[in-house]
């Protein structure tokens, strides 16, 4: 099973063997997890080698919801990690708005699942 870090690296299109950005990306992942936790989504900070099973943890986060969390974390990390893409699109806010909208929809879905 791949790690959460490997899953997000694949989504933001970083070669799995490339580790120069791991610390930065991992920091964004845990910051995103902290944001989700502050919105009452049952997740907690993870270690670098954590898998989806570790994020699911004590079973409060449903197994099927890992994909929603992973998608939300992807958009969160993309906003912070891929500065060139975000800067290139700052003059047309469509891309940024799309990301924000996707994050809002995913967070809303998670909140609905956990009655928050």
C-alpha positions as CSV (number, residue, x, y, z in Angstrom):
1,X,0.0,0.0,0.0
2,X,1.3,3.4,-0.9
3,X,1.8,6.2,1.7
4,X,-0.4,9.3,1.9
5,X,2.7,11.3,0.8
6,X,3.2,9.1,-2.2
7,X,-0.5,9.4,-3.1
8,X,-0.4,13.2,-3.0
9,X,3.0,13.3,-4.9
10,X,1.4,11.3,-7.7
11,X,-1.6,13.7,-7.8
12,X,0.6,16.8,-8.0
13,X,2.8,15.0,-10.5
14,X,6.0,14.7,-8.6
15,X,8.1,11.6,-9.5
16,X,7.8,9.0,-6.7
17,X,11.6,8.7,-6.6
18,X,12.2,12.5,-6.2
19,X,12.4,13.3,-2.5
20,X,13.7,16.8,-2.5
21,X,10.2,18.2,-2.0
22,X,9.0,15.6,0.4
23,X,9.5,17.7,3.6
24,X,7.6,20.7,2.2
25,X,4.8,18.6,0.7
26,X,4.5,16.6,3.9
27,X,4.2,19.9,5.9
28,X,1.4,21.0,3.6
29,X,-0.3,17.6,4.0
30,X,-0.3,17.8,7.8
31,X,-1.4,21.4,7.7
32,X,-4.3,20.4,5.5
33,X,-5.1,17.6,7.9
34,X,-5.1,20.0,10.8
35,X,-7.6,22.2,8.8
36,X,-9.9,19.2,8.2
37,X,-9.6,18.3,11.9
38,X,-10.6,21.8,12.9
39,X,-13.7,21.3,10.8
40,X,-14.6,18.2,12.8
41,X,-13.5,15.7,10.2
42,X,-12.0,12.7,12.1
43,X,-8.4,12.9,11.0
44,X,-5.2,13.5,12.8
45,X,-1.6,14.5,11.9
46,X,0.3,11.6,10.3
47,X,3.9,10.4,10.1
48,X,5.8,10.5,6.7
49,X,5.3,6.8,6.2
50,X,1.6,6.8,7.0
51,X,-0.8,4.9,4.7
52,X,-4.5,5.4,4.1
53,X,-5.0,2.9,6.9
54,X,-3.1,5.1,9.3
55,X,-5.1,8.2,8.3
56,X,-8.3,6.2,8.8
57,X,-6.8,5.3,12.2
58,X,-9.3,4.2,14.9
59,X,-12.1,3.8,12.4
60,X,-13.8,7.2,12.9
61,X,-13.0,8.1,9.3
62,X,-14.8,5.7,7.0
63,X,-12.6,3.8,4.6
64,X,-14.5,5.1,1.6
65,X,-13.9,8.7,2.7
66,X,-10.1,8.5,2.3
67,X,-10.6,9.3,-1.4
68,X,-12.5,12.5,-0.5
69,X,-9.8,13.5,2.0
70,X,-7.1,12.7,-0.5
71,X,-8.8,14.8,-3.1
72,X,-9.2,17.7,-0.7
73,X,-5.5,17.4,0.3
74,X,-4.5,17.4,-3.3
75,X,-6.2,20.7,-4.0
76,X,-4.9,22.1,-0.7
77,X,-1.3,21.1,-1.5
78,X,-1.6,22.2,-5.1
79,X,-2.6,25.7,-4.0
80,X,0.5,26.0,-1.8
81,X,3.0,23.8,-3.5
82,X,2.6,24.6,-7.2
83,X,3.2,28.3,-7.0
84,X,4.1,28.6,-10.7
85,X,0.7,27.3,-11.7
86,X,-1.1,29.5,-9.3
87,X,0.9,32.6,-10.2
88,X,0.4,32.0,-13.9
89,X,-3.3,31.9,-13.3
90,X,-3.5,34.9,-11.0
91,X,-4.7,37.2,-13.7
92,X,-7.6,34.9,-14.6
93,X,-9.1,33.8,-11.4
94,X,-11.1,30.9,-13.0
95,X,-8.5,28.3,-12.1
96,X,-8.2,29.5,-8.5
97,X,-12.0,29.7,-8.2
98,X,-12.3,26.2,-9.6
99,X,-9.9,24.9,-7.0
100,X,-11.7,26.7,-4.2
101,X,-15.0,25.5,-5.4
102,X,-13.8,21.9,-5.5
103,X,-12.4,22.2,-2.0
104,X,-15.6,23.6,-0.7
105,X,-17.7,20.8,-2.3
106,X,-15.4,18.1,-0.9
107,X,-15.3,19.7,2.6
108,X,-19.1,20.0,2.4
109,X,-19.4,16.3,1.5
110,X,-17.2,15.3,4.4
111,X,-19.1,17.5,6.8
112,X,-22.4,16.0,5.7
113,X,-21.1,12.5,6.2
114,X,-20.0,13.3,9.8
115,X,-23.0,15.5,10.7
116,X,-20.9,18.6,11.3
